[in-house]
Amino acid sequence: MTNRTNKRKAILVTPEVCIGCRGCQTACKAWNQLPGMKTKNTGTMQNPPDLEPVDYNMIRYSEVPSETNPVRWLFVSRRCMHCDDAGCMRICPAPGALFRTKEGAVAFDKDKCIGCKLCVAGCPFDVPRYDKDGKIAKCHLCYDRLAEGMQPACTKTCPTGALRFGDRDQLIAQAKQAGYGKIYGEADLGGLGTIFAFKDAPKLYGYADKPNIPESVIFWHNVLKPLAVIGLGGALAGALLHYVAIGPHKDDDEEVKKS
């Protein structure tokens, strides 16, 4: 892992400033030409229910206790965190399928993705999704816009400043100056590319206090991957990775009865 926390771009999310308009979702779909998706009302205004292959970002609607109001609404952006120490990149066996941009974003190349879904097992934030063709889909920080000197579509559209894009160090300094003592993601996993200005504990916003890469991914990166590279332990590595990603094989009850 290299230190990219300096001279690195990031998105700063400030949930208390968000009004839940979902303009960021619409802008993301428009720029990336993502199709619509049928959803079902489950008694909440949140839509879609979670990240999807055609929804790279979403606003999570949460009702939390309040001492002064009947209810306190939190609108929290959910997207790829663009970790400096990215579990998805650690475990991906396909060269170039996931790659790092000069701005620090974790982007993807569908043509090089082999559809193994190991990145799902490696992500502490449950972000990667797979499209109908079995290829990875997630936020890529609009790296194609950044290459042309533009900011991501979501931050360009946000009307309140709940999503802000810029130099990572400057965003952190500005958030602390505004009274946010601890910035979520400032140092976690080498520093996140999506950082949050929280007023309360991260769990209230739906995030773990201390995100960690699964031990199985660390084992793969440090032990099995080097063995596989030199031609040893390939079968063992494949079997263990299959177990991590899919789980143990279970015989169908009917087939067992027939036999």
Buried (B, 14 or more C-beta within 10 A) or exposed (E): EEEBBEEBBBBBBBBBBBEBBBBBBEBBBEBBEBEEEEEEEEEEEBBBEEBBBBBBBBBBBBEEEEEEEEEBBBBBBBBBBBBBBBBBBBBBBBEEBBBBBEBBBBBBBEEBBEBBBBBBBBBBBEBBBBBEEEBBBBBBBBBEBBEEEEBBBBBBBBEEEBBBBBBBBEBBEBBBEEEBEEBBBBEBBBBBBBBBBBEEEBEBBEBEEEBEBBEBBBEBBEEBBEEBEEEEBEEEBBEBBBEBBEEEEEEEEEEEEEE
